[in-house]
Amino acid sequence: MLFERISEPGLSQYAYIVGCQGAKQIAVVDPMRDIDVYIDFAQKHGVEITHVLETHIHADFASGARELAERTGAALCLSSYDEGEQFDVAYPHEEVRDGYTIDIGGVRLKAIHTPGHTPEHLSWLVFDLHRSPETPMAMLSGDFLFVGSLGRPDLLGPAETDALTRRLYGSVKRLETLPDSMEIHPGHGAGSMCGAGMSGRPMSTLGYERIANPMLDSSLDEDAFVERMLANLPPRPAYYTRMKQLNSGGPATLGPISAGPNIAPSDAKDMIEKGHILLDLRSQTDFGRCHIPGSICIGLGKSFSTWAAWMLPSDTPIILAAESTRDAEAAVRGLVRVGLDDIAGHLTGGVQAWIDSGLDTKRHDVIPSSELQERLASDDALCVLDVRTENEWNSGHIPGAVHIPLPDLPARMDEFLGDRTIVTVCGGGYRSAIAASMLERAGAKTVLDQLGGMAAWSRAGCSTTTETATST
């Protein structure tokens, strides 16, 4: 048997390759948009992709299922339970219902309908026919069953949440007939917003989940299950609706992924003036030291795709400012994974070439914790804006700070466009750099960015509080 997990840490997403080396055939389950990863795997192992499967219509990343099936000639097998629902797949595919099976040499995949996270959700049971054709070895559980949690049932809106949660309870009951030994391989790990309380481990067993997963507590009746399930859901990312629409309609065919054309600084300036976004991929300190006016800083790193999806409009062309072509290519890959395809190209020579061309630049101070504490003690006009999550804020923050989680900031930007000096703060400096750049772009007069976030603030021995500021 061939069994491979393909991880994308930035979105905490797992795709799976399952097949038979003897038959030289594989299925790919829940592929992401940059499908070259799966094609390269098939070529390396000398196998053919014969089936492309999905567990559901995804909300957090752009699916590569359609393009992968078209490129390889594989059968595209998707749930038939989307019919008549809020989101249904609009492109040709093979309809899959409960009990549907696919045999690939000595491996069998069997679909079971596990609604709750979405109405159409399927999980796939994996059988090693050479060992036991009756007992499943594993479940590819998608966003139904996570390690330590279940998939959130609220993504279709309040009107659907109660009913979906009760359907999720029914899906949990279906697990009762399955063996403790069965491995659980979910669609996401810790860090995904598709559920709450997920473990950092990428897989588990059903037996262990029965012991340790609070949502598999057999003592819960349906009403108690609903109450517990809805008690601690994370914020719902606004871009999830856009992603559901994109995936149900079918993302456009990408073809080879590249950094796009080189754009000279003078041409980039003209494009920015016409409305293009300049996306700066550098670090907090490099951006603060010198940047292009109006640019948005989202550093290239583990969380790049998530924050790009959350903070960038999907209908505005993007110019990349990277320190190398390799970085620009990595950024393109991260952007298309969340459906941000309108990439005009990358700035030739990066920000340094812009500087060398004599074009206007901006800067803002990135100040260490000790300096910020001194300035706060002597300057009442400073407004400290903490853009962390609610849980982070409640664990301790700078006295007198204002709390607005970063995803909520675009809708509240006008509150910070007066004469006050705004100091952005987060956990480690990544999110505060995004906030600082967006405030500057919106017209904030003076912006500072605290170096290293609350981690650095704590290391410096600076004071914190759990009291809440009452106004901005």
C-alpha positions in Angstrom: 0.0 0.0 0.0 1.0 3.6 -0.7 -0.1 6.0 1.9 1.3 9.6 2.1 0.2 12.7 4.0 1.0 16.0 2.1 1.1 18.8 4.7 0.7 22.5 4.2 1.7 24.1 7.5 0.6 27.6 6.7 -3.1 26.5 6.4 -2.7 23.4 8.7 -4.1 21.4 5.8 -3.5 17.7 5.0 -4.1 16.1 1.6 -3.6 12.3 1.2 -2.3 10.0 -1.4 -3.6 6.4 -1.2 -3.0 3.6 -3.6 -1.3 0.4 -4.6 2.3 0.1 -5.6 1.6 -3.2 -7.4 -1.2 -1.7 -9.4 0.8 1.5 -10.0 -2.3 3.5 -9.3 -3.2 6.1 -6.6 -6.0 8.3 -5.5 -5.5 11.9 -4.2 -7.8 13.1 -1.5 -8.4 16.8 -0.9 -5.7 18.3 -3.1 -4.7 21.9 -2.8 -4.5 24.3 -5.7 -0.8 23.8 -6.6 -1.2 20.4 -8.0 2.4 19.9 -9.2 3.1 18.5 -5.7 0.8 15.5 -6.5 1.9 15.1 -10.1 5.6 15.1 -9.0 4.8 12.4 -6.4 3.2 10.2 -9.0 6.1 10.6 -11.4 8.7 9.9 -8.7 7.0 6.7 -7.6 6.1 5.5 -11.1 2.3 5.5 -10.4 -0.8 6.9 -12.2 -3.3 9.2 -10.5 -6.6 7.4 -11.4 -8.9 9.0 -8.9 -9.3 12.5 -7.3 -11.5 12.6 -4.3 -12.8 15.3 -1.9 -14.4 15.1 1.5 -16.4 18.3 1.0 -16.6 21.8 -0.5 -13.8 23.5 1.3 -14.0 26.9 3.0 -10.4 27.6 3.9 -8.4 26.8 0.8 -8.8 26.7 -3.0 -9.3 23.1 -4.2 -7.0 21.6 -6.8 -9.3 18.7 -7.4 -10.9 19.8 -10.7 -7.6 20.8 -12.4 -5.8 17.7 -11.1 -8.4 15.5 -12.6 -8.4 17.4 -15.9 -4.6 17.3 -16.1 -4.3 13.6 -15.3 -7.5 12.2 -16.8 -8.4 10.8 -13.4 -12.0 10.2 -12.3 -13.2 13.2 -10.2 -15.4 11.7 -7.4 -17.4 14.2 -5.3 -20.3 14.0 -2.8 -23.8 13.9 -4.3 -25.2 15.3 -1.1 -24.7 18.9 -2.1 -27.8 18.9 -4.3 -30.2 21.6 -3.3 -27.8 23.0 -0.6 -26.5 26.5 -0.3 -23.3 25.5 -2.0 -23.2 22.8 -4.7 -20.6 21.8 -7.2 -21.3 23.3 -10.6 -18.7 21.4 -12.8 -18.8 17.8 -14.1 -17.9 15.0 -11.7 -18.8 11.5 -10.7 -21.5 11.5 -8.0 -20.6 9.7 -4.8 -23.1 8.4 -2.2 -22.8 6.6 1.0 -21.3 3.1 0.5 -19.6 4.0 -2.8 -16.3 2.0 -3.2 -13.2 2.4 -5.3 -10.7 -0.5 -5.6 -7.1 0.3 -6.5 -5.2 -2.9 -6.6 -5.1 -4.2 -3.0 -6.6 -1.1 -1.5 -10.3 -0.2 -1.2 -11.8 3.2 -0.4 -15.3 3.4 0.8 -17.3 6.6 1.2 -19.5 7.2 4.3 -21.7 10.3 4.6 -20.7 12.3 7.7 -22.6 15.6 7.5 -22.3 18.3 10.1 -19.4 20.4 9.2 -21.1 20.7 5.8 -24.3 18.9 4.5 -22.4 17.0 1.8 -19.4 15.9 3.9 -18.0 12.4 3.1 -15.3 10.5 5.0 -13.3 7.8 3.3 -12.6 4.4 4.9 -9.4 2.8 3.8 -9.1 -1.0 3.6 -6.0 -3.0 3.0 -7.5 -5.9 1.1 -4.5 -8.1 1.6 -4.9 -7.9 5.4 -8.6 -7.5 6.0 -11.3 -6.7 3.5 -13.9 -6.4 6.3 -12.1 -4.1 8.8 -11.0 -0.6 7.8 -7.4 0.2 8.5 -8.0 4.0 8.5 -10.4 6.8 8.0 -9.7 9.9 6.0 -12.0 12.0 8.1 -11.7 15.4 6.3 -13.3 18.1 8.5 -15.6 15.7 10.3 -13.3 14.2 12.9 -10.1 15.9 14.0 -7.6 14.8 16.5 -9.1 16.1 19.7 -12.1 17.8 18.2 -14.8 17.9 15.5 -15.3 20.2 12.5 -17.2 23.4 13.2 -20.9 23.3 12.1 -21.5 27.1 11.8 -19.9 28.0 8.5 -23.2 28.2 6.6 -24.6 30.9 8.9 -26.7 31.0 12.1 -29.9 29.7 10.4 -28.2 26.4 9.5 -26.0 26.0 12.6 -28.3 24.1 15.0 -29.5 21.6 12.3 -25.9 21.0 11.2 -24.8 20.4 14.7 -27.5 17.8 15.2 -26.5 16.1 12.0 -22.9 16.1 13.3 -24.2 14.3 16.4 -25.7 11.7 14.0 -22.4 11.3 12.2 -20.6 10.7 15.5 -23.1 8.0 16.3 -22.0 6.3 13.0 -18.6 5.8 14.5 -20.0 3.3 17.0 -19.7 0.4 14.5 -16.1 1.1 13.6 -13.1 -0.5 15.4 -10.9 1.2 18.0 -7.9 0.1 15.9 -8.9 2.3 13.0 -6.4 5.2 12.3 -7.9 8.7 12.0 -6.3 10.9 9.4 -8.0 14.3 9.4 -8.0 17.1 6.9 -6.5 19.7 9.3 -4.2 20.0 12.3 -3.8 22.5 15.1 -4.0 26.1 13.8 -6.9 25.6 11.4 -10.0 27.7 11.9 -12.2 24.8 10.8 -12.5 23.6 14.3 -11.6 24.3 17.9 -9.2 22.5 20.3 -7.4 20.4 17.7 -4.3 18.5 18.8 -0.9 19.2 17.3 -0.6 15.5 16.3 -1.5 14.8 12.7 -3.2 11.4 13.3 -4.8 9.3 16.0 -6.8 6.2 16.4 -10.6 5.9 16.9 -10.0 4.1 20.2 -7.9 6.9 21.6 -10.3 9.6 20.4 -13.1 7.8 22.2 -11.1 8.2 25.4 -9.6 11.7 24.9 -11.8 13.6 22.4 -14.4 15.6 24.5 -16.9 15.5 21.5 -16.9 11.7 21.4 -18.1 11.5 25.0 -20.7 8.7 24.9 -22.6 10.2 27.9 -23.6 13.3 25.9 -27.2 13.3 24.6 -28.0 15.3 21.5 -28.8 18.6 23.3 -25.7 18.4 25.5 -23.6 17.6 22.5 -25.0 20.7 20.7 -24.3 22.9 23.7 -20.7 21.7 24.1 -20.0 21.9 20.3 -21.1 25.5 20.0 -19.5 26.7 23.3 -16.0 27.6 22.1 -16.0 28.1 18.3 -13.2 30.3 17.0 -14.0 33.5 15.0 -15.4 32.7 11.5 -13.0 34.1 8.8 -14.9 36.4 6.5 -13.1 35.0 3.4 -14.6 31.5 4.0 -17.7 32.4 2.1 -15.6 33.5 -0.9 -13.7 30.2 -0.8 -16.9 28.2 -0.7 -18.2 30.1 -3.7 -14.9 29.6 -5.5 -14.7 25.9 -4.8 -18.4 25.1 -5.7 -18.0 27.0 -9.0 -14.6 25.5 -9.7 -11.3 27.5 -9.4 -9.8 28.6 -12.7 -7.1 26.4 -14.3 -3.7 27.7 -13.2 -1.2 25.8 -15.2 2.5 26.1 -14.2 3.1 28.4 -11.1 5.6 31.1 -11.5 6.5 34.5 -10.1 5.0 36.2 -13.1 6.6 39.0 -15.2 9.2 41.4 -13.9 7.9 44.9 -13.3 10.2 47.9 -13.4 9.9 50.3 -10.5 8.6 53.1 -12.7 5.9 50.8 -14.1 5.0 49.5 -10.7 4.5 53.1 -9.5 2.1 53.7 -12.4 0.2 50.5 -11.6 0.0 51.4 -7.9 -1.5 54.8 -8.8 -4.1 52.9 -10.8 -5.1 50.8 -7.9 -2.8 47.8 -7.8 -1.7 46.6 -4.3 2.0 46.4 -3.6 2.5 43.4 -1.3 5.7 43.6 0.7 7.0 40.2 1.7 9.8 41.3 4.0 10.1 41.3 7.8 8.8 43.7 10.4 12.1 45.5 10.8 12.9 45.7 7.1 9.5 47.0 6.3 9.7 49.6 9.1 13.1 50.8 8.0 12.0 51.7 4.5 9.0 50.8 2.3 6.9 51.8 -0.6 4.1 54.2 0.2 0.7 52.5 0.4 2.2 49.0 0.4 0.9 46.2 2.7 3.4 44.1 4.6 2.5 40.4 5.0 5.8 38.6 5.7 6.5 35.5 3.8 6.3 32.7 6.4 4.2 30.0 7.8 1.0 32.1 8.2 1.4 34.0 4.9 -1.6 32.3 3.1 -4.0 32.7 6.0 -3.3 36.4 6.6 -3.2 37.2 2.8 -6.7 35.6 2.5 -8.0 37.5 5.5 -6.5 40.9 4.8 -6.3 41.3 1.0 -9.2 42.0 -1.4 -9.8 39.3 -3.9 -10.7 41.7 -6.7 -7.5 43.9 -6.8 -4.3 43.0 -8.8 -1.2 42.4 -6.7 2.4 43.3 -7.3 4.9 41.4 -5.2 7.9 43.0 -3.6 10.3 40.1 -2.7 14.0 39.8 -1.9 14.4 37.1 -4.6 12.5 35.5 -7.4 12.4 32.3 -5.3 10.5 34.3 -2.6 8.1 35.7 -5.2 7.4 32.2 -6.5 6.7 31.0 -2.9 4.3 33.9 -2.4 2.4 33.1 -5.6 2.0 29.5 -4.4 0.7 30.8 -1.1 -1.7 33.3 -2.7 -3.3 30.9 -5.2 -3.9 28.4 -2.4 -6.4 30.9 -1.1 -7.8 32.0 -4.4 -5.9 35.2 -4.8 -5.0 34.7 -8.5 -4.8 38.2 -9.8 -1.0 38.6 -9.5 0.4 41.1 -11.9 4.0 40.1 -11.3 6.9 41.0 -9.1 8.9 44.2 -8.6 12.3 43.9 -10.4 15.0 44.1 -7.8 12.5 44.4 -4.9 12.2 47.4 -2.7 16.0 48.2 -3.1 15.5 48.8 -6.8 12.6 51.2 -6.0 15.0 53.1 -3.6 17.8 53.1 -6.2 15.3 54.6 -8.7 14.9 57.6 -6.5 11.2 57.0 -6.0 9.4 58.1 -2.8 9.6 55.9 0.2 8.2 55.9 3.8 9.4 54.5 7.1 8.2 54.1 10.6 9.9 53.3 13.9 10.0 49.7 15.1 10.6 50.4 18.7 11.8 48.0 21.5 9.7 47.3 24.6 11.9 49.3 27.0 11.6 52.4 24.8 7.9 52.0 24.4 7.4 51.7 28.1 9.4 54.9 28.7 7.4 56.7 26.0 4.1 55.5 27.5 5.1 56.8 30.9 5.7 60.3 29.5 3.3 60.6 26.6 -0.4 60.2 27.2 -1.2 60.7 23.5 0.1 57.4 22.4 -2.5 54.8 21.5 -1.4 51.2 21.8 -3.4 49.0 19.5 -3.2 45.3 20.3 -4.3 43.2 17.4 -4.0 39.7 19.0 -6.8 37.3 19.5 -9.2 37.6 22.5 -7.6 34.7 24.3 -4.1 36.3 23.9 -5.5 39.6 25.1 -7.1 38.1 28.2 -3.8 36.5 29.2 -2.2 39.9 29.7 -1.7 43.1 27.7 0.0 46.5 27.9 -1.9 48.8 30.4 -4.2 51.2 28.6 -4.0 49.4 25.3 -7.0 49.1 22.9 -7.9 45.7 21.7 -9.0 45.0 18.1 -8.2 41.6 16.6 -6.4 42.0 13.3 -9.2 40.5 11.2 -11.6 43.2 12.6 -9.2 46.1 11.9 -10.1 46.9 8.3 -13.7 47.7 9.3 -12.6 50.0 12.1 -9.7 51.8 10.5 -11.4 55.2 10.7 -11.1 55.1 14.5 -7.3 55.6 14.1 -7.0 58.3 11.4 -6.7 61.3 13.7 -3.6 63.1 15.0 -2.7 60.4 17.7 0.4 58.3 17.3 -0.7 54.6 17.0 1.6 51.9 18.3 0.7 48.4 16.9 1.4 45.3 19.1 0.9 41.6 18.6 2.4 38.4 19.9 5.7 38.4 18.0 5.7 41.2 15.5 4.2 39.6 12.5 0.6 40.7 12.8 1.6 44.2 14.1 3.6 44.8 10.9 0.4 44.0 8.9 -1.6 46.3 11.0 0.9 49.1 10.8 1.1 48.9 7.1 -2.7 48.9 6.7 -3.1 51.9 9.0 -0.5 53.8 7.0 -2.2 52.9 3.8 -5.5 54.1 5.2 -4.0 57.5 6.1 -3.1 57.2 9.8 -0.8 60.2 10.5 1.9 58.6 12.7 2.3 54.8 13.2 4.9 53.0 15.3 5.4 49.2 15.5 6.5 47.5 18.7 9.5 45.2 18.1 8.9 41.5 18.9 5.4 41.8 20.2 4.3 40.8 23.7 6.9 38.0 23.8 9.6 40.6 23.8 7.6 42.8 26.1 7.5 40.0 28.7 11.2 39.2 28.3 12.0 42.8 29.0 10.1 42.6 32.3 7.6 45.3 31.3 4.3 45.5 33.1 1.0 43.8 31.9 -2.6 43.9 33.0 -5.8 42.0 32.4 -7.9 45.1 32.8 -9.7 46.3 29.6 -9.4 49.8 28.2 -12.9 51.3 27.7 -12.5 53.3 24.5 -10.2 54.1 21.6 
